[in-house]
Amino acid sequence: MADIEGIARKIYDIIISPDTVTGLINGGLSVPLDYGYLIYGIFDTDTRYERETERIRMMTAIRHDILNYENIVNAVKLIFQLFNKYLSESEQDRIYRSVVTSIVGRISTNIIASNIAKAVIEKTSFTYVVFKGKGNPIAFLSTILLFGGMAERSIRTSDKLRNEAPEVYSLLRPRDYDLLYFLFADAVQPFVDAIHAGYTEGNPVFDKIMKRVEDHLNMNAKAG
């Protein structure tokens, strides 16, 4: 059973201020977290062949320049596009109106996606340093991704998405965006949760979530 109020509140927080997601994100490199994934990968012999196959896919994706800002933005946008399929155009306008009041909500979705991607890159210490002043930052980040716990985290986050929200995984997988998902998973989690609720429990549950989002937005508008 979906946590209607919890999902709605998190969606509301991100719509009002996309920067709120920065406190949830571990970023491109989190040494303690990646070390934990690395240790787990060493002792997990049951899925070693599957993970090696995924590493090969990762290397191929990196050679095709998967690691860039535009791909992160596009991956986030795909999730929002799927999310918006559950909403009518008028509902989208009402939900996203507070983001940029001068344009309709359907366009504002792109702004939210861009803000999330920017926050993922610029507001996380390691990725910010890598992308800000290096001569060839993508090559350096690609090298880091291929080794150790960071690659392990990418693969296992993709695997978790496949198990917990297959409808979102199937959307990202054709372009290998599932391998980038670990970079912004926490930023889009409430939207993924809402999509999955609609997919598994039906539109009435999704509608209840969005009704609560609208309630929060209306209360915020009155308070402002």
NUMARFI-690669 format. One record per residue (C-alpha): residue in one letter; x, y, z; residue number from 0. Coordinates in steps of 0.25 Angstrom, whole numbers, plus 5000, padded with zeros to 4 digits. Layout:
N
@residu:a | c1:X | c2:Y | c3:Z | num:NUM
...
//
This chain:
224
@residu:m | c1:5000 | c2:5000 | c3:5000 | num:0
@residu:a | c1:5006 | c2:5013 | c3:4996 | num:1
@residu:d | c1:5009 | c2:5024 | c3:5006 | num:2
@residu:i | c1:5000 | c2:5034 | c3:5000 | num:3
@residu:e | c1:5003 | c2:5046 | c3:5010 | num:4
@residu:g | c1:5018 | c2:5043 | c3:5010 | num:5
@residu:i | c1:5019 | c2:5042 | c3:4995 | num:6
@residu:a | c1:5011 | c2:5055 | c3:4993 | num:7
@residu:r | c1:5019 | c2:5063 | c3:5003 | num:8
@residu:k | c1:5032 | c2:5059 | c3:4997 | num:9
@residu:i | c1:5027 | c2:5063 | c3:4983 | num:10
@residu:y | c1:5022 | c2:5076 | c3:4988 | num:11
@residu:d | c1:5035 | c2:5079 | c3:4995 | num:12
@residu:i | c1:5043 | c2:5077 | c3:4982 | num:13
@residu:i | c1:5033 | c2:5085 | c3:4973 | num:14
@residu:i | c1:5034 | c2:5097 | c3:4983 | num:15
@residu:s | c1:5049 | c2:5096 | c3:4984 | num:16
@residu:p | c1:5057 | c2:5086 | c3:4975 | num:17
@residu:d | c1:5069 | c2:5090 | c3:4984 | num:18
@residu:t | c1:5063 | c2:5082 | c3:4995 | num:19
@residu:v | c1:5068 | c2:5069 | c3:4988 | num:20
@residu:t | c1:5083 | c2:5072 | c3:4990 | num:21
@residu:g | c1:5082 | c2:5068 | c3:5005 | num:22
@residu:l | c1:5078 | c2:5054 | c3:5001 | num:23
@residu:i | c1:5088 | c2:5051 | c3:4990 | num:24
@residu:n | c1:5101 | c2:5044 | c3:4993 | num:25
@residu:g | c1:5106 | c2:5049 | c3:4979 | num:26
@residu:g | c1:5116 | c2:5043 | c3:4969 | num:27
@residu:l | c1:5126 | c2:5038 | c3:4980 | num:28
@residu:s | c1:5123 | c2:5035 | c3:4994 | num:29
@residu:v | c1:5135 | c2:5028 | c3:5000 | num:30
@residu:p | c1:5128 | c2:5021 | c3:5012 | num:31
@residu:l | c1:5116 | c2:5017 | c3:5004 | num:32
@residu:d | c1:5124 | c2:5012 | c3:4992 | num:33
@residu:y | c1:5134 | c2:5005 | c3:5001 | num:34
@residu:g | c1:5122 | c2:4997 | c3:5007 | num:35
@residu:y | c1:5117 | c2:4994 | c3:4993 | num:36
@residu:l | c1:5131 | c2:4989 | c3:4989 | num:37
@residu:i | c1:5132 | c2:4980 | c3:5001 | num:38
@residu:y | c1:5118 | c2:4974 | c3:4998 | num:39
@residu:g | c1:5122 | c2:4972 | c3:4984 | num:40
@residu:i | c1:5134 | c2:4964 | c3:4988 | num:41
@residu:f | c1:5127 | c2:4954 | c3:4997 | num:42
@residu:d | c1:5114 | c2:4953 | c3:4987 | num:43
@residu:t | c1:5119 | c2:4942 | c3:4979 | num:44
@residu:d | c1:5105 | c2:4938 | c3:4974 | num:45
@residu:t | c1:5103 | c2:4949 | c3:4965 | num:46
@residu:r | c1:5117 | c2:4951 | c3:4961 | num:47
@residu:y | c1:5115 | c2:4947 | c3:4946 | num:48
@residu:e | c1:5103 | c2:4956 | c3:4945 | num:49
@residu:r | c1:5111 | c2:4968 | c3:4950 | num:50
@residu:e | c1:5122 | c2:4966 | c3:4941 | num:51
@residu:t | c1:5113 | c2:4966 | c3:4929 | num:52
@residu:e | c1:5107 | c2:4979 | c3:4935 | num:53
@residu:r | c1:5121 | c2:4985 | c3:4936 | num:54
@residu:i | c1:5123 | c2:4982 | c3:4921 | num:55
@residu:r | c1:5111 | c2:4989 | c3:4918 | num:56
@residu:m | c1:5116 | c2:5000 | c3:4926 | num:57
@residu:m | c1:5129 | c2:5001 | c3:4919 | num:58
@residu:t | c1:5121 | c2:5001 | c3:4905 | num:59
@residu:a | c1:5112 | c2:5013 | c3:4910 | num:60
@residu:i | c1:5124 | c2:5021 | c3:4915 | num:61
@residu:r | c1:5131 | c2:5020 | c3:4902 | num:62
@residu:h | c1:5118 | c2:5025 | c3:4896 | num:63
@residu:d | c1:5119 | c2:5037 | c3:4905 | num:64
@residu:i | c1:5108 | c2:5033 | c3:4915 | num:65
@residu:l | c1:5114 | c2:5042 | c3:4926 | num:66
@residu:n | c1:5110 | c2:5056 | c3:4923 | num:67
@residu:y | c1:5100 | c2:5067 | c3:4928 | num:68
@residu:e | c1:5091 | c2:5065 | c3:4916 | num:69
@residu:n | c1:5089 | c2:5050 | c3:4919 | num:70
@residu:i | c1:5086 | c2:5053 | c3:4933 | num:71
@residu:v | c1:5076 | c2:5063 | c3:4930 | num:72
@residu:n | c1:5069 | c2:5054 | c3:4919 | num:73
@residu:a | c1:5068 | c2:5043 | c3:4929 | num:74
@residu:v | c1:5061 | c2:5051 | c3:4939 | num:75
@residu:k | c1:5052 | c2:5057 | c3:4928 | num:76
@residu:l | c1:5048 | c2:5043 | c3:4924 | num:77
@residu:i | c1:5043 | c2:5040 | c3:4938 | num:78
@residu:f | c1:5035 | c2:5053 | c3:4939 | num:79
@residu:q | c1:5029 | c2:5050 | c3:4925 | num:80
@residu:l | c1:5024 | c2:5036 | c3:4930 | num:81
@residu:f | c1:5019 | c2:5043 | c3:4943 | num:82
@residu:n | c1:5012 | c2:5053 | c3:4935 | num:83
@residu:k | c1:5005 | c2:5043 | c3:4927 | num:84
@residu:y | c1:4996 | c2:5040 | c3:4939 | num:85
@residu:l | c1:4992 | c2:5055 | c3:4939 | num:86
@residu:s | c1:4983 | c2:5063 | c3:4930 | num:87
@residu:e | c1:4989 | c2:5076 | c3:4924 | num:88
@residu:s | c1:4981 | c2:5085 | c3:4933 | num:89
@residu:e | c1:4985 | c2:5076 | c3:4945 | num:90
@residu:q | c1:5000 | c2:5078 | c3:4941 | num:91
@residu:d | c1:4998 | c2:5093 | c3:4940 | num:92
@residu:r | c1:4992 | c2:5094 | c3:4954 | num:93
@residu:i | c1:5003 | c2:5085 | c3:4960 | num:94
@residu:y | c1:5015 | c2:5092 | c3:4954 | num:95
@residu:r | c1:5009 | c2:5106 | c3:4954 | num:96
@residu:s | c1:5017 | c2:5110 | c3:4966 | num:97
@residu:v | c1:5030 | c2:5107 | c3:4959 | num:98
@residu:v | c1:5030 | c2:5118 | c3:4949 | num:99
@residu:t | c1:5017 | c2:5125 | c3:4949 | num:100
@residu:s | c1:5019 | c2:5132 | c3:4935 | num:101
@residu:i | c1:5018 | c2:5119 | c3:4928 | num:102
@residu:v | c1:5009 | c2:5107 | c3:4928 | num:103
@residu:g | c1:5013 | c2:5095 | c3:4936 | num:104
@residu:r | c1:5015 | c2:5085 | c3:4925 | num:105
@residu:i | c1:5028 | c2:5094 | c3:4921 | num:106
@residu:s | c1:5032 | c2:5096 | c3:4936 | num:107
@residu:t | c1:5034 | c2:5081 | c3:4937 | num:108
@residu:n | c1:5047 | c2:5083 | c3:4928 | num:109
@residu:i | c1:5051 | c2:5093 | c3:4938 | num:110
@residu:i | c1:5050 | c2:5084 | c3:4950 | num:111
@residu:a | c1:5057 | c2:5073 | c3:4943 | num:112
@residu:s | c1:5069 | c2:5083 | c3:4939 | num:113
@residu:n | c1:5069 | c2:5088 | c3:4953 | num:114
@residu:i | c1:5070 | c2:5074 | c3:4959 | num:115
@residu:a | c1:5081 | c2:5070 | c3:4949 | num:116
@residu:k | c1:5089 | c2:5083 | c3:4952 | num:117
@residu:a | c1:5087 | c2:5080 | c3:4967 | num:118
@residu:v | c1:5092 | c2:5066 | c3:4966 | num:119
@residu:i | c1:5105 | c2:5071 | c3:4959 | num:120
@residu:e | c1:5108 | c2:5084 | c3:4965 | num:121
@residu:k | c1:5104 | c2:5082 | c3:4979 | num:122
@residu:t | c1:5111 | c2:5069 | c3:4982 | num:123
@residu:s | c1:5125 | c2:5071 | c3:4986 | num:124
@residu:f | c1:5133 | c2:5061 | c3:4978 | num:125
@residu:t | c1:5125 | c2:5063 | c3:4965 | num:126
@residu:y | c1:5125 | c2:5078 | c3:4966 | num:127
@residu:v | c1:5140 | c2:5078 | c3:4967 | num:128
@residu:v | c1:5142 | c2:5068 | c3:4956 | num:129
@residu:f | c1:5133 | c2:5075 | c3:4946 | num:130
@residu:k | c1:5137 | c2:5090 | c3:4950 | num:131
@residu:g | c1:5151 | c2:5091 | c3:4946 | num:132
@residu:k | c1:5157 | c2:5079 | c3:4940 | num:133
@residu:g | c1:5163 | c2:5079 | c3:4926 | num:134
@residu:n | c1:5156 | c2:5065 | c3:4923 | num:135
@residu:p | c1:5146 | c2:5063 | c3:4935 | num:136
@residu:i | c1:5138 | c2:5053 | c3:4927 | num:137
@residu:a | c1:5150 | c2:5044 | c3:4925 | num:138
@residu:f | c1:5154 | c2:5045 | c3:4940 | num:139
@residu:l | c1:5140 | c2:5042 | c3:4945 | num:140
@residu:s | c1:5138 | c2:5031 | c3:4935 | num:141
@residu:t | c1:5151 | c2:5024 | c3:4940 | num:142
@residu:i | c1:5146 | c2:5026 | c3:4955 | num:143
@residu:l | c1:5133 | c2:5019 | c3:4951 | num:144
@residu:l | c1:5140 | c2:5007 | c3:4945 | num:145
@residu:f | c1:5146 | c2:5003 | c3:4958 | num:146
@residu:g | c1:5142 | c2:5000 | c3:4972 | num:147
@residu:g | c1:5130 | c2:5003 | c3:4979 | num:148
@residu:m | c1:5125 | c2:5014 | c3:4970 | num:149
@residu:a | c1:5122 | c2:5004 | c3:4959 | num:150
@residu:e | c1:5117 | c2:4994 | c3:4969 | num:151
@residu:r | c1:5107 | c2:5004 | c3:4974 | num:152
@residu:s | c1:5103 | c2:5008 | c3:4960 | num:153
@residu:i | c1:5100 | c2:4993 | c3:4956 | num:154
@residu:r | c1:5092 | c2:4990 | c3:4969 | num:155
@residu:t | c1:5084 | c2:5003 | c3:4969 | num:156
@residu:s | c1:5080 | c2:4999 | c3:4955 | num:157
@residu:d | c1:5076 | c2:4985 | c3:4959 | num:158
@residu:k | c1:5068 | c2:4990 | c3:4971 | num:159
@residu:l | c1:5061 | c2:4999 | c3:4962 | num:160
@residu:r | c1:5058 | c2:4987 | c3:4952 | num:161
@residu:n | c1:5052 | c2:4980 | c3:4964 | num:162
@residu:e | c1:5044 | c2:4991 | c3:4971 | num:163
@residu:a | c1:5039 | c2:5000 | c3:4959 | num:164
@residu:p | c1:5041 | c2:4991 | c3:4947 | num:165
@residu:e | c1:5032 | c2:5001 | c3:4939 | num:166
@residu:v | c1:5043 | c2:5012 | c3:4941 | num:167
@residu:y | c1:5055 | c2:5003 | c3:4939 | num:168
@residu:s | c1:5049 | c2:4999 | c3:4925 | num:169
@residu:l | c1:5048 | c2:5013 | c3:4922 | num:170
@residu:l | c1:5063 | c2:5016 | c3:4925 | num:171
@residu:r | c1:5069 | c2:5003 | c3:4921 | num:172
@residu:p | c1:5069 | c2:5005 | c3:4906 | num:173
@residu:r | c1:5078 | c2:5017 | c3:4907 | num:174
@residu:d | c1:5087 | c2:5011 | c3:4918 | num:175
@residu:y | c1:5081 | c2:5022 | c3:4927 | num:176
@residu:d | c1:5079 | c2:5012 | c3:4938 | num:177
@residu:l | c1:5094 | c2:5012 | c3:4940 | num:178
@residu:l | c1:5093 | c2:5027 | c3:4943 | num:179
@residu:y | c1:5081 | c2:5026 | c3:4953 | num:180
@residu:f | c1:5089 | c2:5024 | c3:4965 | num:181
@residu:l | c1:5094 | c2:5039 | c3:4963 | num:182
@residu:f | c1:5080 | c2:5045 | c3:4965 | num:183
@residu:a | c1:5071 | c2:5033 | c3:4971 | num:184
@residu:d | c1:5068 | c2:5040 | c3:4984 | num:185
@residu:a | c1:5064 | c2:5053 | c3:4976 | num:186
@residu:v | c1:5053 | c2:5046 | c3:4968 | num:187
@residu:q | c1:5049 | c2:5035 | c3:4978 | num:188
@residu:p | c1:5035 | c2:5041 | c3:4981 | num:189
@residu:f | c1:5032 | c2:5043 | c3:4967 | num:190
@residu:v | c1:5036 | c2:5028 | c3:4964 | num:191
@residu:d | c1:5028 | c2:5024 | c3:4976 | num:192
@residu:a | c1:5016 | c2:5031 | c3:4971 | num:193
@residu:i | c1:5018 | c2:5025 | c3:4957 | num:194
@residu:h | c1:5019 | c2:5011 | c3:4963 | num:195
@residu:a | c1:5007 | c2:5013 | c3:4972 | num:196
@residu:g | c1:4999 | c2:5017 | c3:4959 | num:197
@residu:y | c1:5005 | c2:5005 | c3:4952 | num:198
@residu:t | c1:5002 | c2:4995 | c3:4962 | num:199
@residu:e | c1:4990 | c2:5000 | c3:4970 | num:200
@residu:g | c1:4983 | c2:5008 | c3:4959 | num:201
@residu:n | c1:4980 | c2:5022 | c3:4956 | num:202
@residu:p | c1:4971 | c2:5025 | c3:4968 | num:203
@residu:v | c1:4983 | c2:5023 | c3:4977 | num:204
@residu:f | c1:4991 | c2:5032 | c3:4968 | num:205
@residu:d | c1:4980 | c2:5043 | c3:4968 | num:206
@residu:k | c1:4979 | c2:5042 | c3:4983 | num:207
@residu:i | c1:4994 | c2:5045 | c3:4984 | num:208
@residu:m | c1:4993 | c2:5057 | c3:4974 | num:209
@residu:k | c1:4981 | c2:5062 | c3:4982 | num:210
@residu:r | c1:4989 | c2:5063 | c3:4994 | num:211
@residu:v | c1:5000 | c2:5070 | c3:4986 | num:212
@residu:e | c1:4990 | c2:5081 | c3:4981 | num:213
@residu:d | c1:4985 | c2:5082 | c3:4996 | num:214
@residu:h | c1:4999 | c2:5085 | c3:5000 | num:215
@residu:l | c1:5002 | c2:5095 | c3:4989 | num:216
@residu:n | c1:4989 | c2:5102 | c3:4991 | num:217
@residu:m | c1:4992 | c2:5104 | c3:5006 | num:218
@residu:n | c1:5006 | c2:5109 | c3:5002 | num:219
@residu:a | c1:4999 | c2:5119 | c3:4993 | num:220
@residu:k | c1:4990 | c2:5124 | c3:5003 | num:221
@residu:a | c1:5001 | c2:5125 | c3:5014 | num:222
@residu:g | c1:5009 | c2:5133 | c3:5004 | num:223
//
